[in-house]
Amino acid sequence: MDKVRVGIVGAGGIFRGAHLPGYVNVKEAEIIAIADPSDTSLKLTKNILTKKYFEKAKKIEEEGDRERAGNLREMVKEIRYYRDYSEMFSKEDLDLIDICTPHKYHASIAIDALNNGFNVMVEKPLARTYIEALDVVDAVKDSGKYFQYNENLIYLPPYYLSMKLVRSGEIGDLLFISIPASHGGPEGREWFWSPYIGGGGAMLDNGIHAVTVSWYISGFDLKPVEVKSLNPYGLSIRAGFRNISGMLREIEVEDEGVISVRYEGDRGWVTALVEGSWIYKNIPDYIVIGSKGYIKWEFEGNKEYLSIYDAYGNRRRIEIESKWVSTFEAEIRNMCLSILRNRKPMIDENIGLESIAIVDAAYYSEMLGRKPVKIADFKLYAKKLRAKLGKKAIDEFMLKKLEYFKGLK
């Protein structure tokens, strides 16, 4: 096998705008079929996909590889489109399922795919809650298949290079990271604002990026042990109402989340200040502080740099170029190579599970009056709820979050 046969579930914005441009450049991947319940979405995706792949084929042909260009054009013509992903699972010979749906469907589709014998990768978050994510991890263990948790930002140059510099000892022992993941909010897409479809607000959507990246830079050998929702914002609804898809309406999920996470292990501990915001940045800029220096992501004109400062303020600059779309290309290639080389992906279901545990523990901290919460204590609480209520425990925890945020209005 020299190519991974891929089935896509979910042909919306994240696939068309991020995954699709990545697939065009990953020669190890061959898209076989795409499933989405919306005819409109499928038609739009087919048009965009055909255009992008034919442009790529033309470029390859101009470079002299007519055979590969012809193969790309044929692949595009042969892609099958389904309204029901279950039909795609039953009819197609696939090596990998790429899940690009709203959060509500991540867990159930991943479990179905694993039970049907497919390798799986899923967009963040792994599920809407830690309780729901436990079912995915159980399914991975039972299936024996490979699973990749798609955190694309670990491939973004400032974060990837920071990880290498930290591991090489460039700034001494790592002590602290500040990492905001912030923008004005997904006001053009309604499902993000639904507590049951999205599972949460800015903390679950943006903040979980910063959580996983902070852990990645700290080192996965360290374990997340404690979380605290931080004053003055914590996890809160700040704007009150938004213009969502053209209609002004009150919001039910947090548009701001600021937390601290403590990672510990045999070599010490690291504290991360993390923000997930739909109301722009409200914490210090990205910085990685060690015992003998620090790292900053800086901009000058149209150039960007990762700057390393020593204890005396001396600076060394490394010019970088951050292309958001290229990070999706990297995660797709990583999963395809994992399958082709029979090697478990590093960013697997367990990384996804711990990331959602951190976020849910942050919600728990907020509901407890912003008290520090041990991750182990939150997991015990969640597992007791799961044992008591079964599948209903997922909705129960989301209901607790919804009622809390309603009480803030």
Contacts in CASP RR format, 6 or more apart in sequence:
PFRMAT RR
TARGET T0000
AUTHOR 0000-0000-0000
METHOD contacts of the structure
MODEL  1
MDKVRVGIVGAGGIFRGAHLPGYVNVKEAEIIAIADPSDTSLKLTKNILT
KKYFEKAKKIEEEGDRERAGNLREMVKEIRYYRDYSEMFSKEDLDLIDIC
TPHKYHASIAIDALNNGFNVMVEKPLARTYIEALDVVDAVKDSGKYFQYN
ENLIYLPPYYLSMKLVRSGEIGDLLFISIPASHGGPEGREWFWSPYIGGG
GAMLDNGIHAVTVSWYISGFDLKPVEVKSLNPYGLSIRAGFRNISGMLRE
IEVEDEGVISVRYEGDRGWVTALVEGSWIYKNIPDYIVIGSKGYIKWEFE
GNKEYLSIYDAYGNRRRIEIESKWVSTFEAEIRNMCLSILRNRKPMIDEN
IGLESIAIVDAAYYSEMLGRKPVKIADFKLYAKKLRAKLGKKAIDEFMLK
KLEYFKGLK
1 95 0 8 1.000
1 340 0 8 1.000
2 28 0 8 1.000
2 340 0 8 1.000
3 27 0 8 1.000
3 28 0 8 1.000
3 29 0 8 1.000
3 30 0 8 1.000
3 336 0 8 1.000
4 28 0 8 1.000
4 29 0 8 1.000
4 30 0 8 1.000
4 95 0 8 1.000
4 96 0 8 1.000
4 335 0 8 1.000
4 336 0 8 1.000
4 339 0 8 1.000
4 340 0 8 1.000
5 30 0 8 1.000
5 32 0 8 1.000
5 92 0 8 1.000
5 93 0 8 1.000
5 94 0 8 1.000
5 95 0 8 1.000
5 96 0 8 1.000
6 23 0 8 1.000
6 29 0 8 1.000
6 30 0 8 1.000
6 31 0 8 1.000
6 32 0 8 1.000
6 94 0 8 1.000
6 95 0 8 1.000
6 96 0 8 1.000
6 97 0 8 1.000
6 98 0 8 1.000
7 31 0 8 1.000
7 32 0 8 1.000
7 33 0 8 1.000
7 34 0 8 1.000
7 35 0 8 1.000
7 88 0 8 1.000
7 92 0 8 1.000
7 94 0 8 1.000
7 96 0 8 1.000
7 97 0 8 1.000
7 98 0 8 1.000
8 15 0 8 1.000
8 19 0 8 1.000
8 31 0 8 1.000
8 33 0 8 1.000
8 34 0 8 1.000
8 35 0 8 1.000
8 97 0 8 1.000
8 98 0 8 1.000
8 100 0 8 1.000
9 35 0 8 1.000
9 36 0 8 1.000
9 85 0 8 1.000
9 88 0 8 1.000
9 97 0 8 1.000
9 98 0 8 1.000
9 99 0 8 1.000
9 100 0 8 1.000
9 101 0 8 1.000
9 105 0 8 1.000
9 109 0 8 1.000
9 113 0 8 1.000
10 34 0 8 1.000
10 35 0 8 1.000
10 36 0 8 1.000
10 41 0 8 1.000
10 85 0 8 1.000
10 99 0 8 1.000
10 100 0 8 1.000
10 101 0 8 1.000
11 34 0 8 1.000
11 35 0 8 1.000
11 36 0 8 1.000
11 38 0 8 1.000
11 41 0 8 1.000
11 42 0 8 1.000
11 44 0 8 1.000
11 45 0 8 1.000
11 100 0 8 1.000
12 36 0 8 1.000
12 41 0 8 1.000
12 45 0 8 1.000
12 100 0 8 1.000
13 100 0 8 1.000
14 100 0 8 1.000
14 123 0 8 1.000
15 45 0 8 1.000
15 98 0 8 1.000
15 100 0 8 1.000
16 44 0 8 1.000
16 45 0 8 1.000
16 48 0 8 1.000
17 325 0 8 1.000
18 152 0 8 1.000
18 324 0 8 1.000
18 325 0 8 1.000
18 328 0 8 1.000
19 98 0 8 1.000
19 100 0 8 1.000
19 328 0 8 1.000
19 332 0 8 1.000
20 45 0 8 1.000
20 48 0 8 1.000
20 49 0 8 1.000
20 52 0 8 1.000
21 52 0 8 1.000
21 325 0 8 1.000
21 328 0 8 1.000
21 329 0 8 1.000
22 325 0 8 1.000
22 326 0 8 1.000
22 328 0 8 1.000
22 329 0 8 1.000
22 332 0 8 1.000
23 29 0 8 1.000
23 31 0 8 1.000
23 329 0 8 1.000
23 332 0 8 1.000
24 52 0 8 1.000
24 53 0 8 1.000
24 56 0 8 1.000
25 56 0 8 1.000
25 329 0 8 1.000
26 329 0 8 1.000
26 332 0 8 1.000
26 333 0 8 1.000
26 336 0 8 1.000
27 68 0 8 1.000
28 333 0 8 1.000
28 336 0 8 1.000
28 337 0 8 1.000
28 340 0 8 1.000
29 96 0 8 1.000
29 332 0 8 1.000
29 333 0 8 1.000
29 336 0 8 1.000
30 75 0 8 1.000
31 49 0 8 1.000
31 75 0 8 1.000
31 79 0 8 1.000
32 78 0 8 1.000
32 79 0 8 1.000
32 80 0 8 1.000
32 92 0 8 1.000
32 93 0 8 1.000
32 94 0 8 1.000
33 79 0 8 1.000
33 80 0 8 1.000
33 81 0 8 1.000
33 82 0 8 1.000
33 88 0 8 1.000
33 92 0 8 1.000
33 94 0 8 1.000
34 42 0 8 1.000
34 45 0 8 1.000
34 46 0 8 1.000
34 49 0 8 1.000
34 79 0 8 1.000
34 80 0 8 1.000
34 81 0 8 1.000
34 82 0 8 1.000
35 81 0 8 1.000
35 82 0 8 1.000
35 83 0 8 1.000
35 84 0 8 1.000
35 85 0 8 1.000
35 87 0 8 1.000
35 88 0 8 1.000
36 42 0 8 1.000
36 45 0 8 1.000
36 82 0 8 1.000
36 83 0 8 1.000
37 83 0 8 1.000
37 84 0 8 1.000
39 83 0 8 1.000
42 81 0 8 1.000
42 83 0 8 1.000
46 79 0 8 1.000
46 81 0 8 1.000
49 76 0 8 1.000
49 79 0 8 1.000
50 76 0 8 1.000
53 72 0 8 1.000
53 73 0 8 1.000
53 75 0 8 1.000
53 76 0 8 1.000
54 72 0 8 1.000
54 73 0 8 1.000
54 76 0 8 1.000
56 72 0 8 1.000
57 69 0 8 1.000
57 70 0 8 1.000
57 72 0 8 1.000
57 73 0 8 1.000
58 69 0 8 1.000
60 68 0 8 1.000
60 69 0 8 1.000
60 72 0 8 1.000
61 69 0 8 1.000
61 70 0 8 1.000
80 88 0 8 1.000
80 91 0 8 1.000
80 92 0 8 1.000
82 88 0 8 1.000
85 109 0 8 1.000
85 112 0 8 1.000
86 112 0 8 1.000
88 94 0 8 1.000
89 97 0 8 1.000
89 112 0 8 1.000
89 113 0 8 1.000
89 116 0 8 1.000
89 118 0 8 1.000
90 116 0 8 1.000
94 118 0 8 1.000
95 118 0 8 1.000
95 119 0 8 1.000
95 339 0 8 1.000
96 118 0 8 1.000
96 119 0 8 1.000
96 120 0 8 1.000
96 121 0 8 1.000
96 335 0 8 1.000
96 336 0 8 1.000
96 339 0 8 1.000
97 109 0 8 1.000
97 110 0 8 1.000
97 113 0 8 1.000
97 118 0 8 1.000
97 119 0 8 1.000
97 120 0 8 1.000
97 121 0 8 1.000
98 121 0 8 1.000
98 332 0 8 1.000
99 105 0 8 1.000
99 106 0 8 1.000
99 109 0 8 1.000
99 110 0 8 1.000
99 113 0 8 1.000
99 120 0 8 1.000
99 121 0 8 1.000
99 122 0 8 1.000
99 123 0 8 1.000
100 123 0 8 1.000
101 109 0 8 1.000
101 123 0 8 1.000
102 191 0 8 1.000
102 197 0 8 1.000
102 198 0 8 1.000
103 125 0 8 1.000
103 127 0 8 1.000
103 128 0 8 1.000
103 197 0 8 1.000
103 198 0 8 1.000
103 199 0 8 1.000
103 200 0 8 1.000
103 204 0 8 1.000
104 128 0 8 1.000
104 191 0 8 1.000
104 196 0 8 1.000
104 197 0 8 1.000
104 198 0 8 1.000
104 199 0 8 1.000
106 122 0 8 1.000
106 123 0 8 1.000
106 125 0 8 1.000
106 126 0 8 1.000
106 127 0 8 1.000
106 128 0 8 1.000
106 136 0 8 1.000
107 126 0 8 1.000
107 127 0 8 1.000
107 128 0 8 1.000
107 132 0 8 1.000
107 133 0 8 1.000
107 135 0 8 1.000
107 136 0 8 1.000
109 122 0 8 1.000
110 120 0 8 1.000
110 122 0 8 1.000
110 136 0 8 1.000
110 139 0 8 1.000
110 147 0 8 1.000
111 135 0 8 1.000
111 136 0 8 1.000
111 139 0 8 1.000
113 120 0 8 1.000
114 120 0 8 1.000
114 139 0 8 1.000
114 140 0 8 1.000
114 142 0 8 1.000
114 143 0 8 1.000
114 145 0 8 1.000
114 147 0 8 1.000
115 139 0 8 1.000
115 143 0 8 1.000
117 143 0 8 1.000
117 145 0 8 1.000
118 145 0 8 1.000
119 145 0 8 1.000
119 146 0 8 1.000
119 147 0 8 1.000
119 335 0 8 1.000
119 339 0 8 1.000
120 140 0 8 1.000
120 145 0 8 1.000
120 146 0 8 1.000
120 147 0 8 1.000
120 148 0 8 1.000
121 147 0 8 1.000
121 148 0 8 1.000
121 149 0 8 1.000
121 150 0 8 1.000
121 331 0 8 1.000
121 332 0 8 1.000
121 335 0 8 1.000
121 345 0 8 1.000
122 136 0 8 1.000
122 147 0 8 1.000
122 148 0 8 1.000
122 149 0 8 1.000
122 150 0 8 1.000
123 150 0 8 1.000
124 149 0 8 1.000
124 150 0 8 1.000
124 151 0 8 1.000
124 208 0 8 1.000
124 209 0 8 1.000
124 212 0 8 1.000
124 352 0 8 1.000
124 355 0 8 1.000
125 133 0 8 1.000
125 204 0 8 1.000
125 208 0 8 1.000
125 352 0 8 1.000
125 355 0 8 1.000
125 356 0 8 1.000
125 359 0 8 1.000
126 133 0 8 1.000
126 136 0 8 1.000
126 149 0 8 1.000
126 349 0 8 1.000
126 352 0 8 1.000
126 353 0 8 1.000
126 355 0 8 1.000
126 356 0 8 1.000
127 133 0 8 1.000
127 135 0 8 1.000
127 136 0 8 1.000
127 356 0 8 1.000
128 196 0 8 1.000
128 198 0 8 1.000
128 199 0 8 1.000
128 200 0 8 1.000
128 204 0 8 1.000
128 394 0 8 1.000
128 398 0 8 1.000
129 199 0 8 1.000
129 356 0 8 1.000
129 360 0 8 1.000
129 382 0 8 1.000
129 394 0 8 1.000
129 397 0 8 1.000
129 398 0 8 1.000
130 353 0 8 1.000
130 356 0 8 1.000
130 357 0 8 1.000
130 360 0 8 1.000
130 378 0 8 1.000
130 379 0 8 1.000
130 382 0 8 1.000
131 382 0 8 1.000
131 385 0 8 1.000
131 386 0 8 1.000
131 393 0 8 1.000
131 394 0 8 1.000
131 397 0 8 1.000
132 394 0 8 1.000
133 352 0 8 1.000
133 353 0 8 1.000
133 356 0 8 1.000
133 357 0 8 1.000
134 353 0 8 1.000
134 382 0 8 1.000
134 383 0 8 1.000
134 386 0 8 1.000
136 147 0 8 1.000
136 349 0 8 1.000
136 353 0 8 1.000
137 349 0 8 1.000
137 350 0 8 1.000
137 353 0 8 1.000
140 147 0 8 1.000
140 348 0 8 1.000
140 349 0 8 1.000
146 335 0 8 1.000
146 338 0 8 1.000
146 339 0 8 1.000
146 344 0 8 1.000
146 345 0 8 1.000
146 348 0 8 1.000
147 345 0 8 1.000
147 348 0 8 1.000
147 349 0 8 1.000
148 331 0 8 1.000
148 334 0 8 1.000
148 335 0 8 1.000
148 338 0 8 1.000
148 345 0 8 1.000
148 347 0 8 1.000
148 348 0 8 1.000
149 345 0 8 1.000
149 347 0 8 1.000
149 348 0 8 1.000
149 349 0 8 1.000
149 351 0 8 1.000
149 352 0 8 1.000
149 355 0 8 1.000
150 331 0 8 1.000
150 347 0 8 1.000
151 209 0 8 1.000
151 212 0 8 1.000
151 213 0 8 1.000
151 216 0 8 1.000
151 331 0 8 1.000
151 347 0 8 1.000
151 351 0 8 1.000
151 352 0 8 1.000
151 355 0 8 1.000
152 324 0 8 1.000
152 327 0 8 1.000
152 328 0 8 1.000
152 330 0 8 1.000
152 331 0 8 1.000
153 159 0 8 1.000
153 181 0 8 1.000
153 209 0 8 1.000
153 212 0 8 1.000
153 213 0 8 1.000
153 327 0 8 1.000
154 160 0 8 1.000
154 163 0 8 1.000
154 212 0 8 1.000
154 213 0 8 1.000
154 216 0 8 1.000
154 327 0 8 1.000
154 347 0 8 1.000
155 326 0 8 1.000
155 327 0 8 1.000
155 330 0 8 1.000
155 331 0 8 1.000
156 322 0 8 1.000
156 324 0 8 1.000
156 327 0 8 1.000
157 306 0 8 1.000
157 320 0 8 1.000
157 321 0 8 1.000
157 322 0 8 1.000
158 286 0 8 1.000
158 297 0 8 1.000
158 304 0 8 1.000
158 306 0 8 1.000
158 320 0 8 1.000
158 322 0 8 1.000
159 213 0 8 1.000
159 216 0 8 1.000
159 217 0 8 1.000
161 306 0 8 1.000
161 318 0 8 1.000
161 320 0 8 1.000
162 217 0 8 1.000
162 288 0 8 1.000
162 295 0 8 1.000
162 306 0 8 1.000
163 216 0 8 1.000
163 217 0 8 1.000
163 219 0 8 1.000
165 171 0 8 1.000
165 288 0 8 1.000
165 295 0 8 1.000
165 306 0 8 1.000
165 308 0 8 1.000
166 174 0 8 1.000
166 217 0 8 1.000
166 218 0 8 1.000
166 219 0 8 1.000
166 288 0 8 1.000
166 295 0 8 1.000
167 219 0 8 1.000
170 295 0 8 1.000
170 308 0 8 1.000
171 288 0 8 1.000
171 289 0 8 1.000
171 290 0 8 1.000
171 291 0 8 1.000
171 292 0 8 1.000
171 293 0 8 1.000
171 294 0 8 1.000
171 295 0 8 1.000
171 308 0 8 1.000
172 290 0 8 1.000
172 291 0 8 1.000
172 292 0 8 1.000
172 293 0 8 1.000
173 267 0 8 1.000
173 268 0 8 1.000
173 290 0 8 1.000
173 291 0 8 1.000
174 217 0 8 1.000
174 218 0 8 1.000
174 270 0 8 1.000
174 288 0 8 1.000
174 289 0 8 1.000
174 290 0 8 1.000
175 270 0 8 1.000
175 271 0 8 1.000
175 289 0 8 1.000
175 290 0 8 1.000
175 291 0 8 1.000
176 270 0 8 1.000
176 271 0 8 1.000
176 272 0 8 1.000
176 273 0 8 1.000
176 287 0 8 1.000
176 288 0 8 1.000
176 289 0 8 1.000
176 290 0 8 1.000
177 214 0 8 1.000
177 217 0 8 1.000
177 218 0 8 1.000
177 270 0 8 1.000
177 271 0 8 1.000
177 272 0 8 1.000
177 273 0 8 1.000
177 287 0 8 1.000
177 288 0 8 1.000
177 289 0 8 1.000
178 272 0 8 1.000
178 273 0 8 1.000
178 283 0 8 1.000
178 284 0 8 1.000
178 285 0 8 1.000
178 286 0 8 1.000
178 287 0 8 1.000
179 210 0 8 1.000
179 213 0 8 1.000
179 214 0 8 1.000
179 272 0 8 1.000
179 273 0 8 1.000
179 274 0 8 1.000
179 275 0 8 1.000
179 286 0 8 1.000
180 210 0 8 1.000
180 274 0 8 1.000
180 275 0 8 1.000
180 276 0 8 1.000
180 277 0 8 1.000
180 281 0 8 1.000
180 282 0 8 1.000
180 283 0 8 1.000
180 284 0 8 1.000
180 285 0 8 1.000
180 286 0 8 1.000
181 206 0 8 1.000
181 207 0 8 1.000
181 209 0 8 1.000
181 210 0 8 1.000
181 274 0 8 1.000
181 275 0 8 1.000
181 276 0 8 1.000
181 277 0 8 1.000
182 206 0 8 1.000
182 275 0 8 1.000
182 276 0 8 1.000
182 277 0 8 1.000
182 278 0 8 1.000
182 279 0 8 1.000
182 280 0 8 1.000
182 281 0 8 1.000
182 282 0 8 1.000
183 206 0 8 1.000
183 277 0 8 1.000
183 278 0 8 1.000
183 280 0 8 1.000
184 277 0 8 1.000
184 278 0 8 1.000
184 279 0 8 1.000
184 280 0 8 1.000
185 192 0 8 1.000
185 202 0 8 1.000
185 242 0 8 1.000
185 255 0 8 1.000
185 278 0 8 1.000
185 279 0 8 1.000
186 192 0 8 1.000
186 193 0 8 1.000
186 205 0 8 1.000
186 278 0 8 1.000
187 242 0 8 1.000
187 243 0 8 1.000
187 244 0 8 1.000
187 245 0 8 1.000
188 244 0 8 1.000
188 245 0 8 1.000
188 246 0 8 1.000
189 245 0 8 1.000
190 244 0 8 1.000
190 245 0 8 1.000
191 197 0 8 1.000
191 198 0 8 1.000
192 198 0 8 1.000
192 201 0 8 1.000
192 205 0 8 1.000
193 201 0 8 1.000
193 242 0 8 1.000
193 244 0 8 1.000
193 251 0 8 1.000
193 252 0 8 1.000
193 253 0 8 1.000
194 252 0 8 1.000
194 253 0 8 1.000
195 201 0 8 1.000
195 252 0 8 1.000
195 253 0 8 1.000
195 398 0 8 1.000
195 401 0 8 1.000
195 402 0 8 1.000
195 405 0 8 1.000
196 395 0 8 1.000
196 398 0 8 1.000
198 204 0 8 1.000
198 205 0 8 1.000
198 253 0 8 1.000
199 253 0 8 1.000
199 398 0 8 1.000
199 401 0 8 1.000
200 253 0 8 1.000
200 254 0 8 1.000
200 398 0 8 1.000
200 401 0 8 1.000
201 253 0 8 1.000
201 254 0 8 1.000
201 255 0 8 1.000
201 278 0 8 1.000
202 253 0 8 1.000
202 254 0 8 1.000
202 255 0 8 1.000
202 256 0 8 1.000
202 257 0 8 1.000
202 276 0 8 1.000
202 277 0 8 1.000
202 278 0 8 1.000
202 279 0 8 1.000
203 235 0 8 1.000
203 254 0 8 1.000
203 257 0 8 1.000
203 259 0 8 1.000
203 276 0 8 1.000
203 359 0 8 1.000
203 362 0 8 1.000
203 363 0 8 1.000
204 359 0 8 1.000
205 276 0 8 1.000
205 278 0 8 1.000
206 275 0 8 1.000
206 276 0 8 1.000
206 277 0 8 1.000
206 278 0 8 1.000
207 257 0 8 1.000
207 274 0 8 1.000
207 275 0 8 1.000
207 276 0 8 1.000
207 277 0 8 1.000
207 359 0 8 1.000
208 355 0 8 1.000
208 356 0 8 1.000
208 358 0 8 1.000
208 359 0 8 1.000
209 276 0 8 1.000
210 272 0 8 1.000
210 274 0 8 1.000
210 275 0 8 1.000
210 276 0 8 1.000
211 261 0 8 1.000
211 272 0 8 1.000
211 274 0 8 1.000
211 355 0 8 1.000
211 358 0 8 1.000
211 359 0 8 1.000
212 347 0 8 1.000
212 351 0 8 1.000
212 352 0 8 1.000
212 355 0 8 1.000
214 261 0 8 1.000
214 263 0 8 1.000
214 272 0 8 1.000
214 274 0 8 1.000
215 222 0 8 1.000
215 224 0 8 1.000
215 261 0 8 1.000
215 263 0 8 1.000
215 272 0 8 1.000
215 351 0 8 1.000
215 354 0 8 1.000
215 355 0 8 1.000
215 358 0 8 1.000
217 288 0 8 1.000
218 263 0 8 1.000
218 270 0 8 1.000
218 272 0 8 1.000
219 263 0 8 1.000
220 346 0 8 1.000
220 351 0 8 1.000
221 265 0 8 1.000
221 266 0 8 1.000
221 267 0 8 1.000
222 263 0 8 1.000
222 264 0 8 1.000
222 265 0 8 1.000
222 267 0 8 1.000
222 268 0 8 1.000
222 269 0 8 1.000
222 270 0 8 1.000
223 263 0 8 1.000
223 264 0 8 1.000
223 265 0 8 1.000
223 354 0 8 1.000
224 261 0 8 1.000
224 262 0 8 1.000
224 263 0 8 1.000
224 354 0 8 1.000
224 357 0 8 1.000
224 358 0 8 1.000
224 375 0 8 1.000
225 262 0 8 1.000
225 263 0 8 1.000
225 264 0 8 1.000
225 374 0 8 1.000
225 375 0 8 1.000
225 376 0 8 1.000
226 261 0 8 1.000
226 262 0 8 1.000
226 372 0 8 1.000
226 373 0 8 1.000
226 374 0 8 1.000
226 375 0 8 1.000
227 259 0 8 1.000
227 260 0 8 1.000
227 261 0 8 1.000
227 262 0 8 1.000
227 358 0 8 1.000
227 361 0 8 1.000
227 362 0 8 1.000
227 365 0 8 1.000
227 372 0 8 1.000
227 373 0 8 1.000
227 375 0 8 1.000
227 378 0 8 1.000
228 259 0 8 1.000
228 260 0 8 1.000
228 362 0 8 1.000
228 365 0 8 1.000
228 370 0 8 1.000
228 371 0 8 1.000
228 372 0 8 1.000
228 373 0 8 1.000
229 235 0 8 1.000
229 257 0 8 1.000
229 258 0 8 1.000
229 259 0 8 1.000
229 362 0 8 1.000
229 365 0 8 1.000
229 366 0 8 1.000
229 369 0 8 1.000
229 370 0 8 1.000
230 258 0 8 1.000
230 259 0 8 1.000
230 260 0 8 1.000
230 273 0 8 1.000
230 370 0 8 1.000
231 370 0 8 1.000
233 256 0 8 1.000
233 257 0 8 1.000
233 258 0 8 1.000
233 282 0 8 1.000
234 256 0 8 1.000
234 257 0 8 1.000
234 258 0 8 1.000
234 259 0 8 1.000
234 366 0 8 1.000
234 370 0 8 1.000
235 254 0 8 1.000
235 256 0 8 1.000
235 257 0 8 1.000
235 258 0 8 1.000
235 259 0 8 1.000
235 362 0 8 1.000
235 363 0 8 1.000
235 366 0 8 1.000
236 254 0 8 1.000
236 255 0 8 1.000
236 256 0 8 1.000
236 257 0 8 1.000
236 366 0 8 1.000
236 408 0 8 1.000
237 251 0 8 1.000
237 253 0 8 1.000
237 254 0 8 1.000
237 255 0 8 1.000
237 256 0 8 1.000
237 405 0 8 1.000
237 408 0 8 1.000
237 409 0 8 1.000
238 255 0 8 1.000
238 256 0 8 1.000
238 279 0 8 1.000
239 251 0 8 1.000
239 255 0 8 1.000
239 279 0 8 1.000
240 250 0 8 1.000
240 251 0 8 1.000
240 255 0 8 1.000
240 409 0 8 1.000
241 248 0 8 1.000
241 249 0 8 1.000
241 250 0 8 1.000
241 251 0 8 1.000
242 248 0 8 1.000
242 249 0 8 1.000
242 251 0 8 1.000
242 255 0 8 1.000
244 251 0 8 1.000
250 409 0 8 1.000
252 402 0 8 1.000
252 405 0 8 1.000
252 406 0 8 1.000
253 401 0 8 1.000
253 405 0 8 1.000
254 405 0 8 1.000
255 277 0 8 1.000
255 278 0 8 1.000
255 279 0 8 1.000
256 275 0 8 1.000
256 276 0 8 1.000
256 277 0 8 1.000
256 278 0 8 1.000
256 279 0 8 1.000
256 282 0 8 1.000
257 275 0 8 1.000
257 276 0 8 1.000
257 277 0 8 1.000
257 362 0 8 1.000
258 273 0 8 1.000
258 274 0 8 1.000
258 275 0 8 1.000
258 276 0 8 1.000
258 277 0 8 1.000
258 282 0 8 1.000
258 283 0 8 1.000
259 273 0 8 1.000
259 274 0 8 1.000
259 275 0 8 1.000
259 362 0 8 1.000
259 365 0 8 1.000
260 271 0 8 1.000
260 272 0 8 1.000
260 273 0 8 1.000
260 274 0 8 1.000
261 271 0 8 1.000
261 272 0 8 1.000
261 274 0 8 1.000
261 358 0 8 1.000
262 269 0 8 1.000
262 270 0 8 1.000
262 271 0 8 1.000
262 272 0 8 1.000
263 269 0 8 1.000
263 270 0 8 1.000
263 271 0 8 1.000
263 272 0 8 1.000
273 283 0 8 1.000
273 284 0 8 1.000
275 281 0 8 1.000
275 282 0 8 1.000
275 283 0 8 1.000
285 296 0 8 1.000
285 297 0 8 1.000
286 296 0 8 1.000
286 297 0 8 1.000
287 294 0 8 1.000
287 295 0 8 1.000
287 296 0 8 1.000
288 294 0 8 1.000
288 295 0 8 1.000
288 296 0 8 1.000
292 310 0 8 1.000
292 311 0 8 1.000
293 308 0 8 1.000
293 309 0 8 1.000
293 310 0 8 1.000
293 311 0 8 1.000
294 308 0 8 1.000
294 309 0 8 1.000
295 306 0 8 1.000
295 307 0 8 1.000
295 308 0 8 1.000
295 309 0 8 1.000
296 306 0 8 1.000
296 307 0 8 1.000
296 309 0 8 1.000
297 304 0 8 1.000
297 305 0 8 1.000
297 306 0 8 1.000
297 307 0 8 1.000
298 304 0 8 1.000
298 305 0 8 1.000
298 306 0 8 1.000
298 307 0 8 1.000
298 317 0 8 1.000
299 305 0 8 1.000
303 319 0 8 1.000
304 319 0 8 1.000
304 320 0 8 1.000
304 321 0 8 1.000
304 322 0 8 1.000
305 317 0 8 1.000
305 318 0 8 1.000
305 319 0 8 1.000
305 320 0 8 1.000
306 317 0 8 1.000
306 318 0 8 1.000
306 320 0 8 1.000
307 315 0 8 1.000
307 316 0 8 1.000
307 317 0 8 1.000
307 318 0 8 1.000
308 315 0 8 1.000
308 316 0 8 1.000
308 317 0 8 1.000
308 318 0 8 1.000
309 315 0 8 1.000
331 347 0 8 1.000
334 345 0 8 1.000
334 347 0 8 1.000
335 345 0 8 1.000
337 343 0 8 1.000
338 344 0 8 1.000
338 345 0 8 1.000
354 375 0 8 1.000
357 375 0 8 1.000
357 378 0 8 1.000
357 379 0 8 1.000
357 382 0 8 1.000
358 375 0 8 1.000
360 378 0 8 1.000
360 382 0 8 1.000
360 397 0 8 1.000
361 373 0 8 1.000
361 375 0 8 1.000
361 378 0 8 1.000
362 373 0 8 1.000
363 401 0 8 1.000
363 404 0 8 1.000
364 373 0 8 1.000
364 378 0 8 1.000
364 381 0 8 1.000
365 371 0 8 1.000
365 372 0 8 1.000
365 373 0 8 1.000
366 404 0 8 1.000
367 400 0 8 1.000
367 401 0 8 1.000
367 404 0 8 1.000
382 393 0 8 1.000
382 397 0 8 1.000
385 393 0 8 1.000
385 396 0 8 1.000
385 397 0 8 1.000
386 393 0 8 1.000
389 396 0 8 1.000
END
